[in-house]
Amino acid sequence: MPKIRAVLFDLDGTLTNTLDDLAASVNFALSTHGFPVHEVPAYRYFVGNGAAVMIRRALPESARDEETVSRLLETFMAHYSVHSQDKTGPYDGVEALVAALRQKGYRTAVVTNKPDSAAQDIVASMFPGLFDAVIGQREGVPTKPDPAMPRLAMAALRVAPEECVFLGDSNVDILTGAGCGAFPVGVLWGFRDREELMEAGARELIARPDELWRVLDRLNGEDGR
């Protein structure tokens, strides 16, 4: 088996805890247009498939038509562009992990269904210089779990799928990793639970960022770092 040379990271729920800011901006859009809002924990299951799907899930079932979703999405994006980092921050140990990966020669990328502009801003602010590529939701590129986005990242990193680990906190991420030919690893500190990750086909689960070394060492046939 080829050695792992790169780690692709999901953003929301994997690198950063974005839940409070996402909830605040969607709730702002909902209330602005006269719809009921949700408590923050509900957003754990609204996020993961891109902003438009998140908006659709937050709306009452009777109001999920394209026109309504489009209007709320515009309001959400305007609010989130200003407030995306009010409460958002990296999970403990994540920044140290990425820095150590870089130091040891691994290539790193972010692959997220978050709108590309927001993803670029958050990564540049919270992880300056730590990622070789950031691939967010872009017009004309299918979102995860379609393999198009991770393939863009792999091309930028100049690595083959079998040389990559894909790290994420949801079934979308696990399906993405498996579907693009990478090794899918689920994280347990994010928005979803162990059962969802296992059912989606996670090959490994880790409870702390530094546990990724155990996975990499095994995949690369090393006894230790």
NUBA-642604 format. One record per residue (C-alpha): y, z, x. Coordinates in nm, 3 decimals. Each point is the difference from the previous one (the first is absolute). Example, Ala and Ser with C-alpha at 12.3 -4.5 7.8 and 13.67 -1.06 7.14 Angstrom:
! NUBA-642604
{rovex {-0.450, 0.780, 1.230}}
{rovex {0.344, -0.066, 0.137}}
! end
This chain:
! NUBA-642604
{rovex {0.000, 0.000, 0.000}}
{rovex {0.349, -0.087, 0.136}}
{rovex {0.214, 0.291, 0.104}}
{rovex {0.273, 0.121, -0.233}}
{rovex {0.336, -0.114, 0.137}}
{rovex {0.232, 0.059, -0.297}}
{rovex {0.064, 0.241, -0.287}}
{rovex {0.161, -0.123, -0.321}}
{rovex {0.164, 0.272, -0.209}}
{rovex {0.092, 0.019, -0.365}}
{rovex {0.345, 0.159, -0.048}}
{rovex {0.031, 0.198, -0.326}}
{rovex {-0.243, 0.291, 0.003}}
{rovex {-0.125, -0.079, 0.351}}
{rovex {0.292, 0.000, 0.244}}
{rovex {0.265, 0.148, -0.229}}
{rovex {0.015, 0.214, -0.310}}
{rovex {0.222, -0.220, -0.216}}
{rovex {-0.103, 0.137, -0.338}}
{rovex {0.314, 0.200, -0.086}}
{rovex {0.237, -0.287, 0.077}}
{rovex {-0.211, -0.259, -0.180}}
{rovex {-0.024, 0.226, -0.305}}
{rovex {0.373, 0.067, 0.001}}
{rovex {0.089, -0.369, 0.014}}
{rovex {-0.250, -0.107, -0.266}}
{rovex {0.107, 0.287, -0.224}}
{rovex {0.361, -0.108, 0.050}}
{rovex {-0.093, -0.351, -0.113}}
{rovex {-0.197, 0.131, -0.297}}
{rovex {0.276, 0.231, -0.122}}
{rovex {0.268, -0.265, 0.057}}
{rovex {-0.184, -0.231, -0.238}}
{rovex {-0.089, 0.267, -0.255}}
{rovex {-0.363, 0.068, 0.088}}
{rovex {-0.168, 0.338, 0.058}}
{rovex {-0.041, 0.119, 0.359}}
{rovex {-0.302, 0.151, 0.178}}
{rovex {-0.072, 0.301, 0.216}}
{rovex {-0.038, -0.076, 0.371}}
{rovex {-0.382, 0.048, 0.015}}
{rovex {-0.049, -0.285, -0.249}}
{rovex {0.134, -0.239, 0.260}}
{rovex {-0.304, 0.057, 0.220}}
{rovex {-0.179, -0.243, -0.230}}
{rovex {0.293, -0.233, -0.072}}
{rovex {0.054, -0.101, 0.364}}
{rovex {-0.219, -0.220, 0.218}}
{rovex {0.022, -0.350, -0.141}}
{rovex {0.366, -0.082, 0.054}}
{rovex {0.327, 0.088, -0.170}}
{rovex {-0.042, -0.219, -0.309}}
{rovex {-0.343, 0.145, -0.077}}
{rovex {0.136, 0.351, 0.055}}
{rovex {0.277, -0.068, -0.253}}
{rovex {-0.248, -0.147, -0.249}}
{rovex {-0.226, 0.303, 0.027}}
{rovex {0.294, 0.236, -0.053}}
{rovex {0.114, -0.176, -0.317}}
{rovex {-0.148, 0.071, -0.343}}
{rovex {-0.278, -0.247, -0.077}}
{rovex {0.208, -0.158, -0.275}}
{rovex {0.281, -0.087, 0.243}}
{rovex {-0.185, -0.163, 0.289}}
{rovex {0.120, -0.355, -0.062}}
{rovex {0.126, -0.201, 0.296}}
{rovex {0.366, 0.011, -0.107}}
{rovex {0.004, 0.379, -0.024}}
{rovex {-0.186, 0.043, 0.328}}
{rovex {0.245, -0.237, 0.170}}
{rovex {0.305, 0.189, -0.129}}
{rovex {-0.136, 0.337, 0.111}}
{rovex {-0.114, -0.140, 0.334}}
{rovex {0.354, -0.117, 0.073}}
{rovex {0.139, 0.345, -0.083}}
{rovex {-0.272, 0.171, 0.202}}
{rovex {0.061, -0.216, 0.308}}
{rovex {0.376, 0.059, -0.007}}
{rovex {-0.052, 0.378, -0.022}}
{rovex {-0.288, 0.016, 0.249}}
{rovex {0.190, -0.202, 0.261}}
{rovex {0.248, 0.287, 0.020}}
{rovex {-0.236, 0.295, -0.056}}
{rovex {-0.329, -0.103, 0.168}}
{rovex {0.033, 0.266, 0.270}}
{rovex {0.152, 0.292, -0.192}}
{rovex {-0.324, 0.203, 0.014}}
{rovex {-0.241, -0.238, 0.173}}
{rovex {-0.141, 0.100, 0.337}}
{rovex {-0.302, -0.056, 0.224}}
{rovex {-0.313, 0.204, -0.057}}
{rovex {-0.067, 0.264, 0.264}}
{rovex {-0.168, -0.144, 0.305}}
{rovex {0.043, -0.366, -0.093}}
{rovex {0.284, -0.079, 0.238}}
{rovex {-0.188, 0.163, 0.289}}
{rovex {-0.312, -0.201, -0.086}}
{rovex {0.183, -0.334, -0.001}}
{rovex {0.180, 0.083, 0.324}}
{rovex {-0.331, 0.093, 0.165}}
{rovex {-0.164, -0.318, -0.125}}
{rovex {0.278, -0.204, 0.154}}
{rovex {-0.025, 0.191, 0.327}}
{rovex {-0.371, -0.080, 0.019}}
{rovex {0.062, -0.369, -0.057}}
{rovex {-0.086, -0.038, -0.367}}
{rovex {0.210, -0.240, -0.205}}
{rovex {0.144, 0.135, -0.323}}
{rovex {0.129, -0.144, -0.326}}
{rovex {0.105, 0.111, -0.347}}
{rovex {-0.141, -0.191, -0.297}}
{rovex {0.145, 0.120, -0.330}}
{rovex {0.059, -0.116, -0.356}}
{rovex {0.342, 0.165, 0.018}}
{rovex {0.281, -0.261, -0.014}}
{rovex {0.050, -0.133, 0.351}}
{rovex {0.365, 0.104, 0.034}}
{rovex {-0.078, 0.362, -0.087}}
{rovex {-0.305, 0.003, 0.227}}
{rovex {0.198, -0.136, 0.293}}
{rovex {0.276, 0.259, -0.050}}
{rovex {-0.236, 0.297, -0.026}}
{rovex {-0.212, -0.099, 0.300}}
{rovex {0.305, -0.074, 0.217}}
{rovex {0.153, 0.335, -0.093}}
{rovex {-0.307, 0.224, 0.024}}
{rovex {-0.217, -0.178, 0.258}}
{rovex {0.241, -0.185, 0.230}}
{rovex {-0.179, -0.217, 0.252}}
{rovex {-0.347, 0.109, -0.108}}
{rovex {-0.120, -0.307, -0.191}}
{rovex {-0.051, -0.356, 0.119}}
{rovex {0.028, -0.139, -0.352}}
{rovex {0.101, 0.114, -0.349}}
{rovex {-0.130, -0.206, -0.293}}
{rovex {0.140, 0.097, -0.339}}
{rovex {-0.010, -0.171, -0.339}}
{rovex {0.151, -0.345, 0.043}}
{rovex {0.056, -0.287, -0.239}}
{rovex {-0.281, -0.251, 0.019}}
{rovex {-0.246, 0.236, 0.173}}
{rovex {-0.268, 0.163, -0.219}}
{rovex {0.002, 0.380, 0.011}}
{rovex {-0.285, 0.225, 0.106}}
{rovex {-0.294, 0.001, -0.059}}
{rovex {0.031, -0.373, 0.067}}
{rovex {-0.062, -0.053, 0.374}}
{rovex {0.316, -0.210, 0.051}}
{rovex {0.223, 0.288, 0.113}}
{rovex {-0.237, 0.154, 0.256}}
{rovex {-0.070, -0.349, 0.133}}
{rovex {0.372, -0.044, 0.066}}
{rovex {-0.006, 0.329, 0.190}}
{rovex {-0.307, -0.102, 0.200}}
{rovex {0.165, -0.328, 0.094}}
{rovex {0.310, 0.186, 0.117}}
{rovex {-0.216, 0.240, 0.204}}
{rovex {-0.225, -0.281, 0.126}}
{rovex {-0.319, 0.181, -0.092}}
{rovex {-0.311, -0.098, -0.194}}
{rovex {-0.098, 0.182, -0.323}}
{rovex {-0.302, 0.164, 0.166}}
{rovex {0.234, 0.148, 0.261}}
{rovex {0.197, 0.194, -0.265}}
{rovex {-0.020, 0.326, -0.188}}
{rovex {0.183, 0.006, -0.335}}
{rovex {0.126, 0.346, -0.096}}
{rovex {0.108, 0.091, -0.352}}
{rovex {-0.005, 0.256, -0.279}}
{rovex {-0.104, -0.204, -0.306}}
{rovex {-0.271, -0.229, -0.132}}
{rovex {0.244, -0.289, 0.048}}
{rovex {0.011, 0.072, 0.374}}
{rovex {-0.375, 0.035, 0.036}}
{rovex {-0.060, -0.325, -0.187}}
{rovex {0.267, -0.166, 0.214}}
{rovex {-0.157, 0.115, 0.323}}
{rovex {-0.347, -0.110, -0.100}}
{rovex {0.123, -0.327, -0.146}}
{rovex {0.187, -0.106, 0.312}}
{rovex {-0.289, 0.082, 0.231}}
{rovex {0.141, 0.320, 0.151}}
{rovex {-0.168, 0.343, 0.010}}
{rovex {0.135, 0.196, -0.303}}
{rovex {0.083, 0.368, 0.054}}
{rovex {0.124, 0.225, -0.281}}
{rovex {0.250, 0.282, 0.055}}
{rovex {-0.024, 0.317, -0.206}}
{rovex {0.361, 0.120, 0.033}}
{rovex {0.146, -0.272, -0.224}}
{rovex {0.032, -0.072, -0.371}}
{rovex {-0.364, -0.056, -0.102}}
{rovex {-0.324, 0.195, 0.032}}
{rovex {-0.324, -0.016, 0.196}}
{rovex {-0.201, -0.138, -0.292}}
{rovex {0.226, -0.300, -0.047}}
{rovex {-0.011, -0.085, 0.369}}
{rovex {-0.378, 0.029, 0.022}}
{rovex {-0.055, -0.205, -0.316}}
{rovex {0.223, -0.274, 0.144}}
{rovex {-0.217, -0.020, 0.311}}
{rovex {0.173, 0.207, 0.269}}
{rovex {-0.212, -0.005, 0.316}}
{rovex {0.155, 0.325, 0.124}}
{rovex {0.228, 0.271, -0.140}}
{rovex {0.241, 0.210, 0.204}}
{rovex {0.183, 0.315, -0.107}}
{rovex {0.253, 0.008, 0.287}}
{rovex {0.167, -0.277, 0.199}}
{rovex {-0.157, 0.107, 0.330}}
{rovex {-0.348, -0.044, -0.149}}
{rovex {0.052, -0.375, 0.036}}
{rovex {-0.090, 0.042, 0.369}}
{rovex {-0.351, 0.102, -0.101}}
{rovex {-0.036, -0.326, -0.192}}
{rovex {0.146, -0.215, 0.276}}
{rovex {-0.211, 0.166, 0.269}}
{rovex {-0.317, -0.065, -0.200}}
{rovex {0.089, -0.361, -0.080}}
{rovex {0.091, -0.068, 0.363}}
{rovex {-0.306, 0.178, 0.138}}
{rovex {0.203, 0.266, 0.180}}
{rovex {-0.081, 0.366, 0.034}}
{rovex {0.362, 0.105, -0.009}}
{rovex {0.353, -0.110, 0.060}}
! end
